[in-house]
Amino acid sequence: MKTFRLTNWHRNAIALFALSVTPTYAAAIVNGGSLLNVANADKLANWVGVSGVIFTDIYTFKPGDTTIAWHSAVDNKGPTFTLITARVSGSTGAFQLIGGYNPQSWASTGGLVVTRTASDRTAFIFDLTTNVIQRQVTDSAVGQYQTYRDISYGPVFGWGYDIGVTGSNLQSGAITQYSYSLGNQTGVNLFGAVGSTSIEIGSIETYTLTTVAELPNLVSTAFGIWLLVWMRHKKIFPRLTNQKA
C-alpha cells in the first residue's frame, strides 16, 4: 500500500487550519462618527467581556438637537454605548472622551432604572482619555441606580449623577461619583474631582452593539473545507480508493 508522509508544508497547513478554529478578531464599526475609533471599540468590547462586537452608530449630535432628538434615535434599541466629549464648564481645556455602557434599552419615561441584585449591575462609565472605568457598585445599595430615563434628559448614568446630560440642548450636564466607582468608593468622579463637576458637552454619539459569536466557526469551517478540497485537487492526499497492497 502506498504510504503518505507529512511534510513540513502539510504540518503548516494543518496548524493554520487549527488556528482558524479559534481566531481572535477585532470589533467593527458601522456608520461610525468621529468619536469612536477601532482601538477604543476594542477596549469597550473587552470591558463588556464580549469579542466580535459590531458597533453601529445610531445617533450623532447635530447643532440644534434636543433631548427629544436623542431619545427618538436611541430608545428601545437594546444595549448601547454612549460617547461624550466633555470638559469642565467655563474652562478652555481640552475635551475628554467619556461615556457609559447601558445594558438595557433607553426610554423616554420610567425614571430611575433600579437593579437590586449585584448580577444585574453590569453597566459602567468610563473616560477613554485617561483610560478609567467605573463600574456599578455591587456591595452597597447606592449601586442599584443604573440609569435615568426621561424625555427631558439625555443619557444619564447613576443617581447623583455619575454622568448626566441634563441640558435640553444636550450641551451641558454634570458628573459626580455615587452609583459607579473605581471599586474603592473614594468619591472621586471621572474628572478626578470630589463631588459634582459641571461639564460643557461638545458632542454625543450613541452606538448599538451586536455580537457575531458564530462568525469564527463559520469562517473556519469554510476555510477547512476549501483547504481539504485544494489539497485533494493537488493530489497532496493519497487516493484512498482502488489502492493495491
Steps between C-alpha positions, in 0.01 A plus 500: 500500500626845415602687811455872555749707693424840646735770380565829676261665254223262605570563868487877447171473312346291776628744763348790307166322490517429874565867572204600284265301723550740790607831347515831677334785316445868562185697551356672192334840462205568269399855400754624750513862603813687605520391865552124474807342345589131472742504793239646734231267360722203585555639849126544558426149373765365736346689793161346419671162478377405153705452183385559146287806571362715220440859608234681297465877531130580551538857621748781436438844647411776256469872586146573607435150633308462825444212738198406290722440197732279703217293647329455162821346368606281793187390688414128501817400315644262759850532651691809393822692546477878520814708443519861614767766461500717810707745700452698820243775445660839441842354429704525184666163547486205266186291476522151647328198347268355762190285482310201625374153421129437554414127488130584473296708258465872542148641525330838524306413816545287808743700709768309688594152384562310822713183498457346843724196456875516444476273195286762321747781564695461178502862382813712518628847420843590369749762393683383190738796518640386836414129461280499812198274545247517784258211538173489690557455872396145590551489878279794594146617432630814329605286205146400415434821304608406150358770271231766489239514223317822424419686178635821654845350557765352277708200610514475880697237691459450874333721753687810585569499198813296432457625143201715422416692183240728652478791257209489257742592218734210592787738565524509879492262791690375802712212622537377856569168672218312665368184334820425307855486631853373446425228754622683807216754518735790562248754374721611210311563176622436146681835490690416818304744718305442819132587481310625198668662199296701251596416143478654156420245230645520152348198328308178563488173309302188591573152366313174513707186530444167331708189560606269218607207714415243233710666230835340594352149482345569161823647366716219633263234366500656154877535505543140612280367219685714244837381631407133482356534150809688381738244649301218339500679164876542519532129581663578831282241670536145366204342335332271745309299244618245248831459677697179480710361776 
